[in-house]
């Protein structure tokens, strides 16, 4: 298959590209800046074929050329600005332009060139109103976004559902929860990097780490998120058009500190008054998203917390501070 991945240089995008290459696909990795050399070097060893492309995802003519030149038959549209609570990294007009307008452009092109599958990474931000409910949040919960980022994600879901209904486009949305793991880095398009990323960077530079006694979330490995999206891109038929992507339980980032301690003996960490940035109300327990639909439809299994933490700790120790610096250099 020839698969276009937009936002390919971002956190989730890099994991999706890596997974698709591992599965032997041809991947057109599109971003607004070239892929870092460290990414190109590592991905060149994968079984699939990588075509890095730099283009503006809102440019219909450029995107039409990409789809036709590379014979693209499936699209993963991951380009987005992940605006946080503070809303300081971009004006609202830019967020709507990148997040929503680009989706409308690609949906029209998907109809025009008869794309076989359109996959969109949505977000738990559409469930904000249920963030601290007692039970797991399922796909049956009505969306309740409360801020601009969530509004744009819900708007894109609606655009995609409309395109599917009117044009017969095979399309699906995956609502991502608290993703963490390999390839997370500062692209300038996410307002707050995850606490697990912050922990990893401090561990590699011998800075003290103070984690909150709160901050439990359904931290879900980026590798698992990528495996889900690979599945949604390549399965012949999909029973549903919306899936939650979450391991289904919450856990304490202290587990990651312990996993890193086994690989980076110099790590200095404690729990208490934190020196990490969080997006959550740390005095309340966050709800997990339910993954029952994924399990029932595909038999999908997520890595449990200890396995996911150990997997990331191993990647961090191998990638090293120099790897992060090369990845994040502009």
C-alpha positions in Angstrom: 0.0 0.0 0.0 1.1 3.6 -0.6 0.0 5.6 2.5 0.2 9.4 3.0 1.0 10.4 6.6 0.6 14.2 7.2 2.2 15.7 10.3 4.8 13.0 9.7 7.5 14.8 11.7 5.3 15.0 14.9 5.1 12.7 17.8 2.3 10.4 16.7 3.2 10.9 13.1 6.7 9.5 13.5 5.4 6.4 15.3 2.8 5.8 12.6 5.4 6.2 9.9 7.7 3.8 11.7 5.0 1.2 12.2 3.9 1.3 8.6 7.5 1.0 7.4 7.9 -2.0 9.7 4.8 -3.5 8.1 6.4 -3.1 4.6 4.3 -0.3 3.2 5.3 2.6 1.0 5.0 5.7 3.2 4.8 9.3 1.9 5.9 11.2 5.1 4.7 14.8 4.6 5.4 17.7 7.0 6.0 21.4 6.9 9.7 20.9 7.4 12.1 18.2 6.4 12.4 15.1 8.5 15.5 15.3 10.8 18.5 13.3 9.5 18.4 11.0 12.6 14.9 10.0 11.6 15.8 9.4 8.0 18.8 7.3 9.0 16.8 5.1 11.4 13.8 4.7 9.1 16.0 3.7 6.2 16.6 0.4 7.9 12.9 -0.5 7.9 11.4 -3.0 5.4 9.1 -0.4 3.8 9.9 2.5 1.4 10.0 6.0 2.8 9.3 9.1 0.7 9.8 12.3 2.8 7.9 15.3 1.3 7.8 18.9 2.5 4.6 20.7 1.7 1.8 22.8 3.1 -1.1 20.4 3.9 -3.6 23.3 3.2 -2.3 23.7 -0.4 -4.8 21.7 -2.5 -2.6 21.8 -5.7 0.4 20.6 -3.8 -1.5 17.8 -2.1 -3.2 16.7 -5.3 0.3 16.4 -6.9 1.6 14.3 -3.9 -1.4 11.9 -4.0 -1.0 11.3 -7.8 2.8 11.3 -8.0 3.1 8.6 -5.3 -0.1 6.6 -6.2 -1.4 7.2 -2.6 -4.4 5.0 -1.8 -4.8 5.7 1.9 -4.4 8.8 4.1 -3.5 9.3 7.7 -4.1 13.0 8.4 -2.1 13.8 11.5 -1.1 17.4 10.9 -2.4 19.6 13.7 -1.6 22.3 16.3 -2.2 20.9 19.7 -3.3 23.9 21.6 -3.3 23.6 25.4 -5.2 25.5 28.1 -3.0 28.5 28.0 -3.4 28.9 24.2 -0.1 30.7 23.7 1.6 28.8 20.9 -0.6 30.0 18.0 -3.6 32.3 17.4 -7.0 30.8 17.1 -7.1 31.5 13.3 -4.0 29.4 12.7 -5.3 26.6 14.8 -8.6 26.4 12.9 -6.7 26.8 9.6 -4.2 24.0 10.2 -6.6 21.6 12.1 -9.9 22.1 10.2 -9.3 23.7 6.8 -6.6 21.2 6.0 -9.0 18.3 6.8 -11.6 19.8 4.4 -9.0 20.1 1.7 -7.8 16.5 2.1 -11.4 15.1 2.2 -12.2 16.8 -1.1 -9.0 15.4 -2.6 -9.8 11.9 -1.2 -13.1 11.9 -3.0 -11.5 13.2 -6.2 -8.7 10.5 -6.4 -10.8 7.8 -4.8 -8.8 7.1 -1.7 -9.5 3.7 -0.2 -9.3 4.8 3.5 -9.1 8.1 5.3 -7.9 7.8 9.0 -8.0 10.7 11.4 -6.4 11.0 14.8 -8.9 12.7 17.0 -8.5 13.3 20.7 -9.8 12.7 24.2 -10.2 16.5 24.1 -13.7 15.9 22.7 -14.6 14.2 26.0 -13.4 17.0 28.4 -16.8 17.2 30.1 -16.3 13.6 31.3 -12.7 13.9 32.3 -13.3 13.2 36.0 -16.3 10.9 35.9 -16.2 7.7 37.9 -16.5 5.2 35.0 -14.6 4.6 31.8 -15.6 6.9 28.9 -16.9 5.0 25.9 -17.5 6.0 22.3 -21.3 6.3 23.2 -20.6 9.3 25.4 -21.8 12.5 23.6 -18.8 14.8 22.8 -18.3 17.6 25.3 -15.3 19.7 24.2 -14.7 22.8 26.3 -11.8 24.5 24.5 -10.6 25.4 21.0 -8.5 22.3 20.4 -11.3 20.0 21.3 -13.7 22.0 19.1 -11.5 21.6 16.1 -11.1 17.9 16.6 -14.9 17.5 16.9 -15.4 19.7 13.8 -13.0 17.4 11.8 -14.9 14.3 13.0 -18.1 15.8 11.7 -16.5 16.8 8.4 -15.2 13.2 8.0 -18.6 11.6 8.8 -20.3 13.9 6.3 -17.8 13.0 3.6 -18.4 9.3 4.3 -22.2 9.7 4.1 -22.2 11.8 1.0 -19.4 10.3 -1.0 -19.1 6.8 0.3 -15.6 7.5 1.6 -14.3 4.8 3.9 -13.2 6.8 6.9 -12.5 6.3 10.6 -11.5 8.4 13.6 -9.3 7.3 16.5 -9.7 9.3 19.7 -6.3 9.3 21.3 -5.9 9.6 25.1 -2.7 10.4 27.1 -0.1 9.1 24.6 3.6 8.9 25.6 6.7 7.1 24.4 9.2 6.8 21.6 9.7 9.8 19.3 8.0 12.4 21.5 9.8 15.7 21.1 9.3 19.4 21.0 8.0 20.4 17.5 6.6 23.8 18.6 3.1 22.5 17.6 2.2 21.1 21.1 1.7 23.5 24.0 2.6 21.0 26.8 4.9 18.0 26.3 3.8 15.0 28.4 5.1 14.5 31.9 6.7 11.1 30.8 8.7 13.1 28.1 9.7 15.7 30.7 10.8 12.9 33.0 12.9 11.3 30.3 14.6 14.5 29.3 15.5 15.4 32.9 16.8 11.8 33.5 19.1 12.1 30.6 20.5 15.4 31.6 20.9 14.6 35.4 18.3 17.1 36.5 16.2 16.3 39.6 12.7 15.1 38.9 9.8 15.8 41.2 6.6 14.1 40.1 3.1 15.0 41.4 1.4 12.5 43.7 -1.6 13.1 41.3 -1.2 13.0 37.6 -2.4 9.5 37.1 -3.8 9.1 33.6 -4.4 6.3 31.1 -0.9 6.8 29.7 -0.8 4.8 26.5 2.3 3.8 24.5 2.8 5.6 21.3 3.8 2.3 19.8 0.3 0.9 20.6 -1.3 4.0 19.2 0.6 3.5 16.0 -0.4 -0.2 15.8 -4.0 0.8 16.1 -3.7 3.3 13.3 -1.9 0.8 11.1 -4.8 -1.6 11.7 -7.4 1.1 10.9 -5.6 2.0 7.7 -5.2 -1.5 6.4 -8.2 -3.6 7.4 -10.6 -4.3 4.5 -13.6 -3.5 6.6 -14.3 -1.6 9.8 -17.3 -2.3 12.0 -17.3 1.3 13.5 -16.2 4.8 12.4 -15.0 5.9 15.9 -12.6 4.2 18.2 -11.1 5.2 21.5 -7.4 4.5 21.7 -6.4 3.9 25.3 -5.0 1.1 27.4 -8.1 1.4 29.5 -6.7 2.1 33.0 -4.8 4.9 34.8 -1.3 4.7 36.3 1.3 6.7 38.1 4.3 8.2 36.2 6.4 7.0 39.1 6.3 3.6 37.3 8.3 5.2 34.5 10.8 6.7 37.0 11.4 3.2 38.4 11.8 1.8 34.9 14.3 4.5 34.0 16.2 3.9 37.2 17.1 0.4 36.0 18.7 1.8 32.9 19.9 5.3 34.0 21.4 4.8 37.5 22.0 8.5 38.0 18.3 9.4 37.9 17.2 11.5 40.8 13.5 11.5 41.4 10.9 12.0 44.2 7.2 12.5 44.6 5.8 15.7 46.1 5.8 19.3 44.9 6.4 18.8 41.2 8.7 20.5 38.8 6.9 19.1 35.8 4.1 20.7 33.7 0.7 19.1 33.7 -2.5 19.9 31.8 -4.7 18.3 34.5 -6.3 19.2 37.8 -3.9 17.1 39.9 -6.3 17.0 42.9 -8.8 14.9 41.0 -8.7 11.4 39.5 -8.8 11.3 35.8 -11.1 8.9 34.0 -9.7 6.4 31.5 -11.2 5.9 28.0 -12.7 2.5 27.4 -11.0 0.3 24.8 -13.7 -2.4 24.7 -14.7 -1.6 21.1 -11.2 -2.1 19.8 -10.9 -5.4 21.8 -14.3 -6.7 20.6 -13.9 -5.7 16.9 -10.2 -6.6 16.5 -9.0 -8.5 19.6 -6.5 -5.7 20.1 -4.3 -5.8 23.2 -2.5 -2.8 24.7 0.8 -3.1 26.6 0.0 -2.9 30.4 1.6 -0.1 32.4 4.7 -1.8 33.5 5.5 -3.2 30.0 4.8 0.2 28.4 7.0 2.1 30.9 9.8 -0.4 30.5 9.6 -0.2 26.7 9.9 3.6 26.7 12.7 3.5 29.3 14.7 1.2 27.1 14.1 3.5 24.0 15.1 6.6 26.0 18.3 5.0 27.3 19.3 3.8 23.8 18.3 7.1 22.1 20.1 9.2 24.6 20.4 13.0 25.1 22.3 13.4 21.8 19.4 11.7 20.0 16.9 14.1 21.4 19.1 17.1 20.6 19.4 15.9 17.0 15.7 15.3 16.8 14.7 18.7 18.2 17.3 20.8 16.3 15.8 23.2 13.9 
